[in-house]
Amino acid sequence: MQAWQIQSTEGIEGLTQTALSLPDPGPGEVRVRLRANSVNYRDLSVVSDPAARGIALPRIPNSDGAGEVLAVGMGVTDFAPGDRVAGCFFQNWIDGPCTAEAMASALGGELDGVLAEEANLKAGGLVKIPDHLSFAEAATLPCAALTAWRALVEVGRLKAGDTVLLLGTGGVSIFALQFATLMGARVIITSSSDEKLARARELGAWQAVNYRQTPDWEKPVLEMTGGRGVDLTVEVGGAGTLEKSIVATRIAGTIAFIGVLAGGQVNPRPIMGKSLTLQGIYVGSRNLFRDMNRAIAASGLRPVIDRTFAFEEAPQAYRAMKAAGHFGKLVIEI
């Protein structure tokens, strides 16, 4: 089978397409014919600087893939050949809080990822995908969608009528927009592009702020909420945004901190002074993935795909992620 591997520390130029052999699935494993991947910022970070993450080379990148089951190993009863499935970001996180064992089972990082024609994955690290989704759409779910779902539902405990602040129009933010709107919440979203903000309004955003035109965007957010602040902020911004998010969030509100893009130094006193909950979010469990998929199936929600690439064009997908011009998700079809 063909796969892409990170074979050097030269960034995107270190990606090489190569032929690999794959053994039969072992006990508790499932062999999947992958049909699509999606690219996350985390995947770009791994490809760009594997040494900084302690990644042993060669390594197959990407955490998010969907396809159909080809074969199952001994003891597997939940899946059968022909089932449409997606892999879980963490292969060892079934339910409950995250653990060190779960953190050590991330695809495309500690473990080989899914940018390949086939992969052997744990049966406990797979979910069946909603019938109405294509493989390309389903491949967007394991990281960005589940991160957004956990931020809103498990951490934010979102309810109808709440107000949510979303930063930017990448994969997590657009999924959060779709989920929050589905649940009857009001969404305020930021971007540097009026065109992207217009598209966000078409998806249901209540208010929009161009942060390039309004650098102190936390001020209009407060005005939009009558000085109260939002109930929940999904913080995925760049350096310095967390301080603004603290200002924009109401007393005793919640900030779901994705943190891959956020940076800078923050004074913790305003967090204490406003009794805020600041919770780090790193994807979610398999059972939470199943819950999310039930909601997607019941609502008929369809992920927003900005652009697709052929398998042979995989390096271009990472360059597109680096350029940060996308709205929604970038997908590689296999």
N, C-alpha and C positions, 0 to 999 in steps of 0.2 A: 504494500500500500504506500501511497505518497503522504508525506507530512512535511510541515515547515518546522525547522528547528532553529533556535538561537545557538549558533556555533561559535560566536566570538563576542567580544565586548565592544564591537564597533557600532552598536545601536541598530537601527533599521537595516543598515548595510550588512549586519551580521546574521541576518535571516537567510536560511538556505533551504530550498526545497529538496527533499531527499527521499529515497526509497527505503522503507523499513519493513521488517517482518514483525508480525504480531502473533503471539501464541494463542492457543484456544483459551476461552475464558475459564478461569479456575473456580473453585468452590465459592459461591456467593457473588460471582462476577457476571456481568452482562456485556456481550459484544454488540456495539452500536455502529451502524453505518451512518456516519455523520453527513448531514445535508446542508448545514449552515452553522456559522459562528457569528457572534457579534463582538465588537471590539469595545472595550472599556478603557478609561484613562489609566486604570491600574495595569492593563495589559501593555499599553504604551510604555509605562514606567518600567515594567519588567524587561521589555525588549531594549529600551534605551540604556538602562544601566543595571544589568543583572547582578553585577558584583556588589552593588550597594545593598541589594536585598539578599545576598548570600546564596544566589541561585547557582546550583551546579550545572555545568554545561557538558554536553548539549542538553537543551530543554525544549520541549514542544510548548509553545505559548498558548494563551487564551483559556479562560475559565468557562465561557458560555457557548454551548453547542447543543444542537437538536438533530435528531435523526430517527431511524427505525432500528428496532432490535433485530439482530441477525441470529444470535444464538445465546443460550444461557448456560451457566455452569451448574455444577452439582448443588442442590439445595435451594435453588432459586424457584420460587413459586408465584411471585407477584408479577412477573413479566414473561412474555412469550414472543417468539419471532413474529415480526410484523407490527408490534406495538410501537406507537409514536411516543418518543420520550425526549426529555431534556436532562442534562446532567446538573447536579447540585454544585454550586461553587465550592462548598466544603463537603467532602465525601463522607466525613465522620460526624456531622452535626445533624442528628435526627430530631431532637426536641430539647426544650429547656434552655437554660443559659449557655452561652458559649464557654468552651473549655480549651485548655492547652492542646488536648488531643484533636479537637476540631480545627483549631488554628493551624495545626501541622498537616492538614489534609486539603489544602487549597489547590485546586487545579490551576495549571499554568504558573505555578510558583514552586511550592514545596514538592508538588507532584507534576508529572507531565500533563499538559493541557490537551485541548481538543481541536487544534488547528491541523487536522489530519482527516484522511478519508475514513478511518475506523479507529475505535478505541475500546479498550476493556475498562468498564467502570463498575464500581460496587453497586449491587442491587439496592442497598440502602442509600446510595447517593444518586438515585434517579427518581424522576417523577413522570407520570404520563401527562401529556400536554392537551390543552383544550382542542376539541375537534374542529372548531371553526378557524383555527390559526394555521397559517402556512409554517413550514419549517423555519423560514427566514424570520417570521414574526416570533415564533416560539423561542428562537435562539437569543432573543433580546431579554428574556425573562430572568435567567438565573442570578445575575448580579444587580443590574440597574433597577429592574422592576421590583425585585424582592427587597432591595435596600429601601426603596421608596415606600413599599407596603409596610415594612417593619417600622419605619420612621413615623408613618401616619397612624397605623393601627395599634401596634404593640407598644411603642414608646409614647407617641403623641396622644393616644386614646381619642382620636378625632371623632367628633360627632357633628351631625347636621347643624348648620348655623355658625360653626367655628370659622375663624379666619386664619389662613395659612399664608406664610411668606415663603416664596421659592426664589432661589438665586440662580439666574442663568437659564438656558434652554437646552442643556445637555440631556443625556438619557435619564438620569435620576429625576431631574426637575420636571421633565415632560411626563414621565410616568406618575410622579406625585401630583401633577396638575390633573391628569386624567382620573386618578383614584379619588382625589379630594373632591373633584366636581361630581363624580359618581356618588359620593357619600353626602352630598348636599352642603359642602363647605364653600366658603368664599376664598378665592385665591388671588393674592397679589404676587406678581412675578416681575423680575428685573431682567434686563438685557441691555447690551450696548447697541442693539439693532432694532430700529422701529419696525422693520419688516418682520423680524422674529416675534416682536411683541404683538403685531397684528395677527400673526398665525396663532399665538398663544390665546388671544381673545377668541379666535374662532373655535378653539378647543374648550372654551369655557372660563378663561381667566376673568375675574371681576375687575381688577385694576392692573395697570402696568406702569413701570417706571424705567426710563432709559437712564442707566447709571452713568453713562458717558456724559450725557447732557446735564444730569443732576448727580454730581459726585456724592453729595450728602443725602443719599436716597432714603436714609432712615427717617428724615424729617417729613417728606410727603407720606411715608407709610404711617407715621403717627397721625398725621392729619386725616388720612383716609379712615382711620379707626377711631376718630374723635378723641385723640390723645391717649387712648387706652393701650394701644399696641396689639400685635397679633397674638393669637393663642399659641401658635406653633410656628417655628421657623425651621425649615430644612436647609441647613447651612452647608453649601457645597462651593462656596465662593473662593476668591483668590486671597492673597495676603491682605490683612487688614479688615476683612469683612466681618469677622466675628464680633469685633467691638460694636460695629454698626447694628449687627443682628441683636446684640444684647439691648441696645437702645430701643430697637423696633419691636421687641417682644414684651408682652404685658407682665405685670407683677404676677409671680407664681406661674408664669407660662413655661413653655418647654422649647429648648433648642436641640434638634436632632442633628448631631455633628458628624457629618460624613468625613470631612477632614482630609481627604486625599489632596484636595486643591487648596484648602484653607491653610493659612500660615500667619506669620507675624507674632508679636508678643502681645499678651492680653493681661490687663489688670483684673484680677479675680474679684475685687471688691464690689463692682456693680452686679456681678452674679449673685453674691451674697445679699447685697442691698435690696435686690428685687426678688429674692427667694426663687430664683430660676432653677429649673432642672436642665442640666447640660449633659446629654447622653451621647456617648460615642456609638456610632452605628457601623457595623462591619457585616453587611449582607444579613443572612438569617438562616434558620434551620430548615430541614426538609419538610417538617410538618407545617411550618408557616408557608412554605412554597406551595404545598397542597391547598392550604386555605385560600391563598391568593388566586390560584388557578380556578378554584370553584367560583370565586367572585368574577373572574374574567370570563369564564364560561357562561355564567348566569346573565351577565350584562352584555355579552357580545363585544366587549372592548377589544380594540385592535391597536397594537403598538404602532408608534410613529417611526417609520424608517426613512432616514434622510437620503441614503444612498447605498447601493449594493455594489460589490466587487466580485469578480471571478476568483476562484481559488488561486490561480496563477498570479493574480494581481494583489495578493495579500499585503505586500509591503506598502502599496498605495493606500490601503485602508489605514495603516498606522500613520502615514503622512497626513491623511485627511484628519485623523484625530488630533495630531499635533497642530494642524492649522486652526483648529477650533472654530470652523465655520459652520458646523453641522447643527441641525435642529432635530433632536431625537437621536436615533441610533444609526450606527454604521454597521453594515452586515457583509460578511463574506459567504457567498454561496459555494457549495462544494458539489 
